């Protein structure tokens, strides 16, 4: 996706890895759509480049758990920031997205049906992803986990999160990088608005579009003050 950090050159030294190189940054959705399109298997794990999966059999465990689910669209593991002993809810509670949960209270408590998956690490069946139309590509960053979860629900699928597997988010420093924050958050309002207008009925839009706009304004002002 137009990387300039020598990651492409690094990957090319491993003959078993197929590298799909976009000469420019096509955006989050288009980049991952290219991966799924080129995948040869029936199942796919999309994984952000700052997520570590510490268990050697992580993928096989996701696969075995996915096969036990009822009409699944997506299955995500728990993710915690590096050096933290808690997670944010990230899909466990839709109405409390910033609530912190201690790992000791949640780890190993089974598979839970949730309103949305976690974008950083997501396991799914390729034909389900294609049936739902793949990631929206109109914006470089388009609130993909909200959008795809809403489309899954509207098409009769369920989304799950397993508490039996834990990934580690290593890229915490990007949250304090002003350029990275500005690039991502400039699309937050338009991406969220597009997600609502695509998936919500008019009576629900009358409530959630104004409410989400106020919430996003509050979030952006808070972030601006925090990082000066």
C-alpha angles and dihedrals in degrees: 000000000000095000116178098184096091091253091129091054090048093052094048091068089070109076093195092061120084110213119208106194123196110196091216135027104273091181134257098291098043092047093054093042087059090054094050092046091055095043112115098197132077094244132052136196112199109200130182115233093245097056121101121200104201099191117081092217095044094122096048090050091052089050094050092048093047091056091058095055128103113244094330128191102175139007121194131184124225114273127202130184114252113272092014126115096203139056133220112242094251097177101346092096118021095194096049106044096162100047112126121225122197111237091229089060098049110024114106097008094124137250118325131199107232138182094243142008127242112259098213095066123015133163121200146147111269096226091052091053091049092047089055090053100250125254119334109252102192093100128033087236116027112166086261098179093054092045098047092043091053091049091048091053093048090052094052099259129128130224123218141191123203119214090191094079128054127197126189124232107216099176099079091127091067088070089067097042105105096205092050092046093050094047093052101038096048086074097044099094097040092044093049091045092052091049091053096046092047097049111022130082117240094253090055092044089058088065106029103042095059092037094051092045091055091045092051092047089052091047093050094047091049091050092047091054093044095053095032 
